[in-house]
Amino acid sequence: MTSRAVGGGAVALRMTRILYVLCGRLTLLAATSALSLVRRRNPARENWLADTVVALGPAFVKAAQLLSTRADVLPPKVCLALTRLYDRVRPIPPRTAAPVLRSRFGATGTKLVGAGSIACVYRSVLPDGREIAVKVRRPGIEQSLTADLALFERGAAVLARLPWLRGVPVVAIAGQLTGSIRAQLDFRREAELLDGFRAAMAEVPGVTVPAVDRRLSTGDMVVMDFVGGLVRPRPDELGEAERRRAVVTALRAVYRMLFLDGVVHCDLHPGNLYFRADGTIVILDAGFTVRLTDSAREKFAAFFYCMSQGDGEACAGIVLSTAEDTPSADRDAFRADLAALVTAHTGRRAAEFDLVSFATRLFDIQRRHGFYADPQFVFPILSLLVLEGTVREFHPDVDFQREAEPFLVTALMERVLVARGDAR
C-alpha cells in the first residue's frame, strides 16, 4: 500500500489523532511537573517522553529508537529516556499470539521475548521439539504505518516548495526513507534478507545469524531458529580483548554488507546486535534494510577508501559525480572545503572520529556550495551512525578506517575486473 492509496480523509484523521495525543501528553506533563515540585522524584515524568513516542505510533518509534543511540547529539537524559522504547513498546500478549501460532504450525509453549513497534517476537516449540523464534506482525499495523508515512511524504512535498529548500531533493529523500520503512511490513522480504545475511556472514568469523525456516514463514510472520543466552552486557562486564573482538567483528560484518553485498542494515541498535562474553556477536532482524544500487555501492566504497587514504580531492570528485547542482554551484570551493574536511579526519580512532560531526559538515559544505548528494548515500551513513554509539562505548580505540580497508580493496578490485570484462 503506497501513500497514493491513502485518502485525504485518512491522513486528516491521522493528523487529528496525533494532535489529540500530543495535547493529552502535554497536559499530563504539566500535571507531573507540578507534582514534582512537591516530590523530589516523579517516575511518571521521567517516562513521559518514551510513553509519548509510543502513543504517537510505530513510525515515530522507529525514528526515536535510532536517536537513542546518539548521546553526542542529544542530552544523555533524553537518550536514556528513549532507550526505554526497546522495553516499553506494548507487546501483543502471548495469550493472543499463542492460538495463532498453534493453529498455523502446531507450536506450543509460546513466550514473549521481544516487542518492537512493527512486530513482536515469541519463543515457541514445534511438535518435533525444535525451539523457534517467531516474529509476528502487529494487527492493523499496515494501516496506521501507511497513514504516518503518507503524512511524512506530503509534509516533504510542502517543505520542498519553501524558497530556502528549492533545489534540495527533499521529496526524493523522504520517498526513499518512507519506502524503506514501508518495506518492513513485508516479512517474506525479511526472511529472504535474513537468509542472505546468514550466507554472507558465514565468511565473517564470530558472527551468528539465526537460520530462517522459509517453509513456515509467511507475509506476516518470520520463523527462525531460537538463539538463546542473549543479554545486553555493559562494557565493564566484558574483558578488554573480548570487547575489542566484538567491536571489530561488528565493524567487519557491517563493512562486508555495505561494500561487498550492497546491503545496508539500518537498525543495528542494542536490541538487534548482541555482544557475547567470548567476543562473538549475534545479528538479528532484517526489517529496516536497504539494497543499494551497484553504482551507489561502488561510489560509496570508493569515497570511504579515498577518505582512509586522506585523498580529499578524490572524495570531492566522487561526491560531485553523484550530486545534483544548482545554478550557483561553486565546484572549486566545494573541492577545497571537502579536501580540508577529509584531511582533518583521516586516521582518527573511534574516540576521536565523530561521524555525526563529519556528516553534518559534509552536508553543510554541499549546501553552502550548491550541491545535493544522491539520497542513497543517506542509508550507509545512517547505518554507521547507529553502530558508532556501540563502538564508542565498548572500544573507542578501534580504527574505523583501517578495519574497512580489506573490504574496500576487494570491492574496488571487483569494480576493476567488471570494467575490464565490459571493455572486452
C-alpha positions as CSV (number, residue, x, y, z in Angstrom):
1,M,0.0,0.0,0.0
2,T,1.5,3.3,-1.1
3,S,0.8,6.9,0.1
4,R,-1.4,7.3,-3.1
5,A,-3.7,4.6,-1.7
6,V,-4.2,6.6,1.5
7,G,-7.1,9.1,1.1
8,G,-7.1,12.7,2.3
9,G,-9.7,11.8,4.9
10,A,-7.5,9.1,6.4
11,V,-4.5,11.4,6.5
12,A,-6.6,14.2,8.1
13,L,-7.9,11.7,10.6
14,R,-4.4,10.6,11.5
15,M,-3.2,14.2,11.9
16,T,-6.1,14.8,14.2
17,R,-5.2,11.8,16.2
18,I,-1.6,12.9,16.5
19,L,-2.6,16.4,17.7
20,Y,-5.0,14.8,20.2
21,V,-2.3,12.5,21.6
22,L,0.2,15.4,21.9
23,C,-2.4,17.6,23.7
24,G,-3.1,14.8,26.2
25,R,0.5,14.0,26.7
26,L,1.4,17.7,27.3
27,T,-1.4,18.0,29.8
28,L,0.0,15.0,31.6
29,L,3.5,16.5,31.5
30,A,2.2,19.8,33.1
31,A,0.5,17.8,35.8
32,T,3.5,15.7,36.6
33,S,5.8,18.7,36.6
34,A,3.6,20.4,39.2
35,L,3.7,17.2,41.2
36,S,7.5,17.1,41.0
37,L,7.6,20.4,42.9
38,V,6.1,18.6,45.8
39,R,8.0,15.3,45.4
40,R,11.8,15.2,44.7
41,R,11.4,12.5,42.1
42,N,8.5,11.5,39.8
43,P,8.9,8.3,37.8
44,A,5.9,9.2,35.6
45,R,7.6,12.4,34.5
46,E,10.8,10.5,33.7
47,N,8.9,8.1,31.4
48,W,6.9,10.8,29.7
49,L,9.0,11.1,26.5
50,A,9.1,7.3,25.8
51,D,5.4,6.9,26.5
52,T,4.6,9.8,24.2
53,V,6.6,8.4,21.3
54,V,4.9,5.0,21.8
55,A,1.5,6.7,21.8
56,L,2.2,8.5,18.6
57,G,2.8,5.3,16.7
58,P,5.3,3.0,15.1
59,A,6.8,5.5,12.6
60,F,7.7,7.8,15.5
61,V,9.1,4.9,17.5
62,K,11.4,3.9,14.6
63,A,12.9,7.4,14.5
64,A,13.2,7.7,18.2
65,Q,15.0,4.4,18.6
66,L,17.7,5.5,16.2
67,L,18.1,8.8,18.1
68,S,18.5,6.9,21.4
69,T,22.0,5.7,20.3
70,R,23.3,9.2,19.7
71,A,24.4,10.6,23.1
72,D,26.7,13.1,21.3
73,V,23.7,14.6,19.6
74,L,21.0,14.6,22.3
75,P,21.4,15.2,26.1
76,P,22.2,11.9,27.9
77,K,19.0,12.1,29.9
78,V,17.0,12.2,26.6
79,C,18.9,9.3,25.2
80,L,18.3,7.3,28.4
81,A,14.6,8.0,28.1
82,L,14.5,6.9,24.5
83,T,16.3,3.7,25.3
84,R,13.3,2.7,27.3
85,L,11.5,2.3,24.0
86,Y,13.1,-1.0,23.4
87,D,11.5,-2.3,26.6
88,R,8.3,-0.2,26.8
89,V,6.6,-0.9,23.5
90,R,3.5,-2.7,24.4
91,P,3.6,-6.3,23.2
92,I,1.0,-8.5,21.7
93,P,0.2,-10.7,24.7
94,P,1.3,-14.3,24.3
95,R,-2.3,-15.4,25.1
96,T,-3.3,-13.6,21.9
97,A,-0.4,-14.9,19.7
98,A,-0.3,-18.5,21.1
99,P,-3.6,-19.6,19.4
100,V,-2.4,-18.2,16.0
101,L,1.0,-20.0,16.3
102,R,-0.7,-23.2,17.4
103,S,-3.1,-23.2,14.5
104,R,-0.5,-22.2,11.9
105,F,2.1,-24.9,12.7
106,G,1.3,-26.6,16.0
107,A,3.7,-24.5,18.1
108,T,3.4,-24.7,21.9
109,G,4.9,-23.0,25.0
110,T,4.7,-19.5,23.4
111,K,6.6,-16.9,25.4
112,L,7.3,-13.3,24.6
113,V,11.0,-12.4,24.1
114,G,10.8,-9.0,22.4
115,A,8.4,-6.3,21.5
116,G,9.0,-3.9,18.6
117,S,7.0,-1.1,17.0
118,I,6.0,-3.2,14.0
119,A,6.2,-6.7,15.3
120,C,6.7,-8.9,18.4
121,V,9.0,-11.9,18.8
122,Y,8.0,-15.1,20.6
123,R,9.8,-18.2,21.6
124,S,7.9,-21.4,20.9
125,V,8.4,-25.1,20.3
126,L,7.4,-27.1,17.2
127,P,5.8,-30.6,17.5
128,D,9.2,-32.1,16.7
129,G,10.7,-30.4,19.7
130,R,12.7,-27.7,17.8
131,E,12.8,-24.3,19.5
132,I,11.9,-21.4,17.2
133,A,11.6,-17.6,17.4
134,V,8.6,-16.2,15.5
135,K,8.4,-12.6,14.5
136,V,4.7,-11.7,14.3
137,R,3.4,-8.5,12.6
138,R,1.1,-6.4,14.8
139,P,-2.6,-6.5,13.8
140,G,-3.6,-3.3,12.0
141,I,0.0,-2.0,11.7
142,E,-0.2,-1.7,7.9
143,Q,-3.0,0.9,8.0
144,S,-1.5,3.0,10.8
145,L,2.0,3.0,9.5
146,T,0.9,3.7,5.9
147,A,-1.0,6.8,7.2
148,D,2.0,8.1,9.1
149,L,4.3,7.7,6.0
150,A,1.8,9.4,3.8
151,L,1.9,12.4,6.3
152,F,5.7,12.4,6.1
153,E,5.7,12.3,2.3
154,R,3.1,15.1,2.0
155,G,5.0,17.1,4.5
156,A,8.1,16.7,2.4
157,A,6.2,17.9,-0.7
158,V,5.2,21.1,1.2
159,L,8.8,21.7,2.5
160,A,10.2,21.3,-1.0
161,R,8.2,24.4,-2.1
162,L,9.8,26.6,0.5
163,P,12.2,29.2,-1.0
164,W,15.2,28.2,1.0
165,L,14.8,24.5,0.2
166,R,14.4,24.8,-3.6
167,G,16.8,22.5,-5.4
168,V,17.1,20.2,-2.3
169,P,15.9,16.7,-3.1
170,V,13.6,16.7,-0.1
171,V,10.9,14.6,-1.8
172,A,13.4,12.0,-3.1
173,I,15.0,11.6,0.3
174,A,11.6,11.3,2.0
175,G,10.5,8.8,-0.6
176,Q,13.5,6.6,-0.1
177,L,13.2,6.7,3.7
178,T,9.4,6.0,3.8
179,G,9.8,3.3,1.2
180,S,12.4,1.6,3.3
181,I,10.1,1.7,6.4
182,R,7.1,0.6,4.4
183,A,9.2,-2.4,3.2
184,Q,9.4,-3.6,6.8
185,L,5.8,-4.7,6.5
186,D,6.8,-7.4,4.0
187,F,8.0,-10.4,6.1
188,R,8.7,-12.6,3.1
189,R,11.2,-10.0,2.0
190,E,12.7,-10.0,5.5
191,A,13.0,-13.8,5.5
192,E,14.9,-13.6,2.2
193,L,17.2,-10.9,3.5
194,L,18.0,-12.9,6.7
195,D,18.9,-15.9,4.5
196,G,21.2,-13.7,2.5
197,F,22.8,-12.2,5.7
198,R,23.4,-15.7,7.1
199,A,25.1,-16.8,3.9
200,A,27.2,-13.6,3.7
201,M,28.2,-13.6,7.4
202,A,29.4,-17.2,7.1
203,E,32.6,-15.6,5.7
204,V,33.0,-13.3,8.7
205,P,34.3,-15.3,11.7
206,G,32.5,-14.8,15.0
207,V,29.1,-13.7,13.6
208,T,25.8,-15.7,14.2
209,V,22.6,-15.0,12.2
210,P,19.7,-17.3,13.0
211,A,18.6,-19.7,10.3
212,V,15.2,-18.9,8.7
213,D,12.5,-21.5,8.1
214,R,11.2,-20.3,4.7
215,R,8.6,-23.0,4.6
216,L,6.8,-21.8,7.7
217,S,7.4,-18.1,7.2
218,T,4.6,-16.0,5.7
219,G,3.9,-12.4,4.7
220,D,3.1,-11.5,8.4
221,M,5.4,-14.0,10.2
222,V,9.1,-14.9,10.1
223,V,10.0,-18.2,11.7
224,M,13.7,-18.8,12.6
225,D,15.9,-20.8,14.9
226,F,15.8,-19.6,18.5
227,V,19.2,-18.2,19.7
228,G,19.4,-18.4,23.5
229,G,21.5,-16.6,26.0
230,L,21.2,-13.2,24.5
231,V,21.8,-10.4,27.1
232,R,23.0,-6.8,26.8
233,P,26.2,-6.7,28.7
234,R,27.8,-3.4,30.0
235,P,31.3,-2.7,28.7
236,D,32.8,-3.5,32.2
237,E,31.2,-7.0,32.0
238,L,33.5,-8.0,29.1
239,G,37.3,-8.2,29.2
240,E,39.2,-5.8,27.0
241,A,40.2,-8.4,24.5
242,E,36.6,-9.6,24.2
243,R,35.3,-6.0,23.8
244,R,37.8,-5.3,21.0
245,R,37.0,-8.6,19.3
246,A,33.2,-7.9,19.4
247,V,33.6,-4.4,18.1
248,V,36.0,-5.4,15.3
249,T,33.7,-8.3,14.3
250,A,30.7,-6.0,14.2
251,L,32.5,-3.5,12.0
252,R,33.7,-6.2,9.6
253,A,30.2,-7.5,9.4
254,V,28.8,-4.1,8.5
255,Y,31.6,-3.4,6.1
256,R,31.0,-6.7,4.3
257,M,27.3,-5.8,3.9
258,L,28.0,-2.2,2.8
259,F,30.9,-2.6,0.4
260,L,30.6,-6.1,-1.0
261,D,26.9,-7.0,-0.8
262,G,25.4,-3.6,-1.2
263,V,23.0,-4.2,1.7
264,V,22.6,-1.7,4.5
265,H,21.3,-2.8,7.9
266,C,20.0,0.5,9.2
267,D,18.8,-0.9,12.6
268,L,21.8,-2.3,14.4
269,H,20.7,-0.9,17.8
270,P,21.4,-2.9,21.0
271,G,18.2,-4.9,20.5
272,N,19.4,-6.3,17.2
273,L,23.2,-6.5,17.8
274,Y,24.4,-8.6,20.8
275,F,27.9,-8.9,22.1
276,R,28.7,-12.3,23.8
277,A,31.1,-12.9,26.6
278,D,33.6,-14.7,24.2
279,G,33.7,-11.6,21.9
280,T,31.4,-13.1,19.2
281,I,28.3,-11.3,18.1
282,V,24.7,-12.1,17.1
283,I,22.8,-10.1,14.5
284,L,19.0,-10.2,14.5
285,D,16.3,-8.7,12.4
286,A,16.4,-7.5,8.8
287,G,13.3,-5.4,8.7
288,F,15.0,-2.0,8.2
289,T,17.3,-3.0,5.4
290,V,18.0,-1.2,2.1
291,R,19.6,-2.5,-1.0
292,L,22.0,-0.1,-2.7
293,T,22.3,0.2,-6.5
294,D,25.6,-1.2,-7.8
295,S,26.6,2.4,-8.7
296,A,25.8,3.7,-5.2
297,R,27.7,0.8,-3.6
298,E,30.8,1.3,-5.7
299,K,30.9,5.0,-5.2
300,F,30.4,4.9,-1.5
301,A,33.2,2.3,-1.3
302,A,35.4,4.5,-3.4
303,F,34.6,7.5,-1.2
304,F,35.4,5.6,2.0
305,Y,38.6,4.2,0.5
306,C,39.8,7.6,-0.6
307,M,39.0,9.1,2.8
308,S,41.0,6.4,4.5
309,Q,43.9,7.4,2.3
310,G,43.5,11.1,3.0
311,D,42.7,11.9,-0.6
312,G,40.2,14.7,-0.2
313,E,40.4,15.7,-3.9
314,A,39.3,12.2,-5.0
315,C,36.5,12.3,-2.4
316,A,35.3,15.5,-3.8
317,G,35.3,14.1,-7.3
318,I,33.2,11.1,-6.2
319,V,30.6,13.3,-4.5
320,L,30.4,15.6,-7.5
321,S,29.8,12.7,-9.8
322,T,26.7,11.8,-7.8
323,A,25.4,15.2,-6.8
324,E,22.7,17.4,-8.2
325,D,23.9,21.0,-8.6
326,T,22.2,24.4,-8.6
327,P,22.8,27.4,-10.9
328,S,25.0,29.0,-8.2
329,A,27.1,25.8,-7.6
330,D,30.8,26.5,-6.9
331,R,32.8,23.4,-7.8
332,D,36.2,24.8,-6.9
333,A,35.2,26.0,-3.4
334,F,33.4,22.7,-2.8
335,R,36.6,20.7,-3.7
336,A,38.8,22.8,-1.4
337,D,36.5,22.6,1.6
338,L,35.8,18.9,1.3
339,A,39.5,18.1,0.8
340,A,40.2,20.0,4.1
341,L,37.5,18.1,5.9
342,V,38.8,14.7,4.8
343,T,42.4,15.6,5.7
344,A,41.2,16.7,9.2
345,H,39.5,13.3,9.8
346,T,41.9,10.8,8.2
347,G,43.2,8.1,10.5
348,R,41.3,9.0,13.6
349,R,40.3,6.4,16.2
350,A,36.7,5.9,17.2
351,A,37.2,8.1,20.3
352,E,38.4,11.0,18.0
353,F,36.3,10.4,14.9
354,D,32.8,11.8,15.3
355,L,30.7,10.6,12.4
356,V,27.8,12.9,13.2
357,S,30.2,16.0,13.1
358,F,31.8,14.7,9.9
359,A,28.4,14.0,8.2
360,T,27.0,17.4,9.3
361,R,30.0,19.3,8.0
362,L,29.9,17.3,4.7
363,F,26.3,18.1,4.1
364,D,26.8,21.7,5.1
365,I,29.6,22.1,2.6
366,Q,27.4,20.7,-0.1
367,R,24.5,23.1,0.8
368,R,26.8,26.1,1.0
369,H,28.3,25.5,-2.4
370,G,25.1,24.5,-4.1
371,F,25.3,20.7,-4.3
372,Y,23.0,17.9,-3.1
373,A,24.2,14.3,-3.0
374,D,22.5,11.1,-4.1
375,P,19.9,10.2,-1.4
376,Q,21.2,6.6,-1.4
377,F,24.3,7.9,0.5
378,V,22.0,8.7,3.4
379,F,21.4,5.0,4.3
380,P,25.1,3.9,4.7
381,I,25.8,6.9,6.9
382,L,22.7,6.1,8.9
383,S,23.8,2.5,9.4
384,L,27.2,3.6,10.6
385,L,25.7,6.3,12.9
386,V,23.6,3.7,14.7
387,L,26.6,1.4,15.1
388,E,29.0,4.1,16.1
389,G,27.4,4.6,19.5
390,T,28.1,1.0,20.5
391,V,31.6,1.1,19.1
392,R,32.4,4.2,21.1
393,E,31.0,2.7,24.3
394,F,32.8,-0.7,24.1
395,H,36.1,0.1,22.3
396,P,36.8,3.7,21.4
397,D,40.4,3.0,20.3
398,V,39.4,0.9,17.3
399,D,40.3,2.5,13.9
400,F,37.2,2.7,11.8
401,Q,39.0,3.3,8.6
402,R,41.7,0.7,8.9
403,E,39.2,-2.1,9.6
404,A,37.4,-1.1,6.4
405,E,40.4,-1.3,4.1
406,P,40.3,-5.1,3.3
407,F,36.7,-4.8,2.2
408,L,37.3,-1.6,0.3
409,V,40.2,-3.1,-1.6
410,T,38.1,-6.1,-2.5
411,A,35.2,-4.0,-3.6
412,L,37.4,-1.8,-5.8
413,M,39.2,-4.7,-7.3
414,E,35.8,-6.3,-8.2
415,R,34.9,-3.0,-9.9
416,V,38.1,-3.0,-11.9
417,L,37.6,-6.6,-13.0
418,V,34.0,-5.9,-14.1
419,A,35.2,-2.8,-16.0
420,R,37.8,-4.9,-17.8
421,G,35.2,-7.5,-18.7
422,D,32.9,-4.9,-20.1
423,A,35.8,-3.4,-22.2
424,R,36.3,-6.8,-23.8
